[in-house]
Amino acid sequence: MAIELEASWLKVLRDEFDKAYMIKLRQFLKDEKQAGKIIYPKNADIFNAFAKTPFDKVKVVILGQDPYHGANQAHGLSFSVQRGIRTPPSLQNIYKELATDIPGFTIPNTGDLTEWAEQGVLLLNATLTVQAANAGSHQKKGWEQFTDHVIQTISDKKEHVVFILWGAYAQSKAPLINLHKHLIIKSTHPSPMAVSHGGFFGSKPFSKTNAYLKEHGETPIDWQIH
């Protein structure tokens, strides 16, 4: 696993890559590949969220848990899939909420959220890799320690960032975030099983995010995917 992090991220995260847990994680990934296991996303996309959303540009964080574990889906952005791939059920529900929350939003025919990332929406999974067809297979291998540090660093070094935490797992990261400096928006997860219990539809996270950004002198996010 080559570390080619965007420059502004490298400036604040450089020391993490020399720590024992990260060295152990790199060895784990190397061993997995040598054993012939298929790992998603591809190497070049593992740090795609950081490449597309430099530290200096972060306005919003949407926290996911694992990359998608199907072929050609994951490309390093939480909830996002590559163009030409069917929109997953959770993202379909996110689009449904957008259609009622943001006037004029039309549901796109792609699940590629790169346009959000390029506007300052950090689409961060807690675990950055996964074995093909084996959900959760790279949890508790070190990635969570790294991404917890990322969340803490954003909280400590930036102001007025919106953290969107869907579901119990994402919400467990709330203690890492300074509520005096940032906004946390919580609801149930957009996955089909979770939304059936209520709490996601009608939660209006996208308009709430933009209202907060405007209140603090930031350009709101254009949520429309083209």
SULBEL-V367777 format. One line per field, one symbol per residue. ss: DSSP state (H for helix, E for strand, C for the rest). phi: phi as a letter, one per 40 degrees, with the letter a starting at -180 (. if undefined). psi: psi as a letter, one per 20 degrees, with the letter a starting at -180 (. if undefined). A space follows every 50 residues. Layout:
# SULBEL-V367777
ss->???
phi->???
psi->???
This chain:
# SULBEL-V367777
ss->CCCCCCHHHHHHHHHHHHCHHHHHHHHHHHHHHHCCCCEECCHHHCCHHH HHCCHHHCCEEEEECCCCCCCCCCCCCCCCCCCCCCCCHHHHHHHHHHHH HCCCCCCCCCCCCHHHHCCCEEEEECCCCEECCECCCCCCCCHHHHHHHH HHHHHHHCCCCEEEEEHHHHHCCHHHCCCCCCEEEEECCCCHHHHCCCCC CCCCHHHHHHHHHHHCCCCCCCCCCC
phi->.ccbcddccdccbdcccccdcccccccdcccdcccgccbbccdcbdbcdc ccbddcbcbbbbcbbbccbcdgccagbcgcbcdgcdccdccdcccccdcc cbdgcbcccbbccdccdcchcccbccbcbacdgadgcbcgbhdccccccc ccccccbbbfccbcbbgccccccdccbcccbbbbbbaccccdcccccghc cgcfccccccccccdbgbcccccccb
psi->opomqqghghhiighhiiqghhghgghghggghhjjqppqrqgiigkhhh ghnqgiiphqpopafqqqjqpjfpkjppiqrqqiqppqgghghghgghhi hopippprjqjokhhghijjoonpqhpirqqpkmpjhjqkihhhhghghg ghggghirqlqpoooprhghiiihiipoiiirpppqrrqjqggghiirhg pjilhghhghggghhkjqprpoipp.
